[in-house]
Amino acid sequence: MALLSWILLSVILISCVSFVGIVSLLLKKSLLHRLLVYLVGFAAGALLGDAFLHLLPEAAETFPIVQVSLYALLGMVIFFIVEKFVQWRHTHHAHAQEITQHGHKTFVSMNLIGDAVHNFIDGLIIAGSYLVSIPLGISTTFAVALHEVPQEIGDFAVLLHGGLKLRKALWYNFLSACTAIVGALVAFALRSSIENLSVILSSFAIGGFIYIASTDLIPELHKGEYSGRSSLKQLVALVLGIGVMAALLLLE
């Protein structure tokens, strides 16, 4: 029961990260943009650090490295498919400028569905990490939370742009985030039905984290006007993210 409590606490906290979108309304856009780019760098470092310093060594203790690699590649492919589908639907409906019967653009619904699927996978990954060990679960939760902050701010902006009122946007974004709880409960319920489920999910998370960091987050650091000073700060943020994950090794 103590393990389930750790899992539920973690995914509930992850779900509550969805409310961070309100911060975007309190800050000037220029300041928010400057802060986000460094947070994105930090999150990318944390995801890579968790994948290579925590998840990979743990998975390699149970599975041959080739098998771990195959599950990691599967994770990358699945994240690619989900992201590609959501982007296609979003672009298709955004160009069409279709309006639903509730008065908002249909890409709002697609954004919520895509976010719900993504958070469900996050819940699976977090629970799978806790099933390996509590320190691994904590480090994975931390990495996921850091990644979720810039993503949730972006999702919140999409919902407002799509025509939702502030309160409804916050509520819908939170509901889509709560699928992380469902994913965690599914993983916990299946823990004894599927042999080595936790290690499989951890290996899957390696691919997912590498994909998110390398295709979603790091490319964001290359956007905008080039500045040597800004690039150095982004590098420091990236290395700090990795450093935090290295420091968490002391908990294991």
C-alpha positions, -999 to +999 in steps of 0.1 A: +000+000+000+029+023+007+041+019-029+007+027-043+006+058-021+039+070-036+026+064-071-007+081-065+009+111-048+033+115-078+007+113-105-016+137-086+012+162-084+019+157-121-018+164-128-017+196-107+012+209-129-016+216-155-025+247-134+009+263-141-007+277-173-022+305-152+014+318-147+014+328-184-013+354-177+007+370-148+040+376-167+048+397-197+052+376-229+088+387-234+097+377-198+078+344-201+096+336-233+130+342-217+122+321-187+107+293-207+137+287-229+160+281-199+133+259-182+131+239-215+169+234-215+168+223-178+139+199-186+158+184-216+188+178-194+167+162-167+149+139-191+182+128-207+198+124-173+170+103-160+170+081-192+208+075-192+217+077-155+186+061-138+164+041-162+190+026-184+212+011-157+182-003-138+167-019-169+201-034-180+203-052-147+173-073-157+172-074-195+201-078-220+211-044-233+198-053-268+163-061-254+164-028-235+174-010-267+145-026-286+119-014-260+135+020-260+132+022-297+096+011-294+090+040-270+105+064-295+083+051-323+051+052-302+058+088-291+065+097-327+032+082-338+012+099-311+028+133-317+024+130-355-013+121-352-020+150-329+000+175-350-018+164-382-053+167-366-044+200-351-031+215-383-060+201-403-086+216-381-067+248-375-066+255-412-102+245-417-112+269-389-141+247-380-162+256-350-179+230-328-214+233-314-199+246-281-184+276-299-147+267-299-124+255-326-122+218-330-084+217-326-091+224-289-106+190-286-077+174-305-052+191-283-070+178-252-072+143-266-035+143-275-026+157-241-047+130-224-029+102-243+005+117-235-004+120-198-017+084-197+017+073-210+034+094-184+013+077-157+024+043-170+060+053-170+059+068-135+042+038-120+066+014-138+095+033-124+082+031-088+077-007-093+114-009-099+124+013-069+111+043-050+142+064-058+138+057-095+101+067-093+110+100-076+136+108-102+113+100-131+085+120-115+108+150-112+119+146-148+083+143-161+072+174-140+100+195-154+089+185-190+053+192-182+057+228-171+065+243-205+042+219-222+012+228-200+018+265-205+017+259-242-014+237-240-032+263-218-024+290-244-038+268-272-071+263-252-075+301-247-067+307-284-093+281-293-120+301-276-123+286-241-128+309-212-102+310-185-119+288-159-130+262-185-095+261-200-080+254-166-106+228-158-103+209-191-065+210-190-066+195-155-090+168-166-068+158-195-038+157-171-057+134-148-053+106-173-018+102-157-036+088-127-055+063-148-023+052-165-006+047-132-035+026-118-035+005-150+003-002-146-001-010-109-030-033-115-011-052-143+021-055-123+016-092-114-001-101-147+028-092-171+062-105-162+089-077-158+062-050-166+082-025-146+114-030-165+095-030-198+079+004-190+113+017-178+129+007-210+100+023-229+104+055-209+141+057-220+130+060-256+102+084-248+124+107-228+152+107-254+126+114-281+109+143-261+143+159-252+158+156-286+129+163-309+107+186-289+128+204-263+163+209-277+151+222-310+133+249-291+167+261-278+178+267-314+149+289-323+150+327-322+179+351-326+213+337-319+232+351-290+264+337-275+254+347-240+220+332-243+234+300-258+258+297-229+229+301-204+209+274-222+239+251-221+242+257-184+205+250-179+209+217-199+239+206-179+222+216-146+193+193-155+217+164-161+235+174-129+204+172-108+197+137-120+233+127-112+228+141-077+196+120-072+218+089-077+228+095-040+192+086-030+196+051-045 
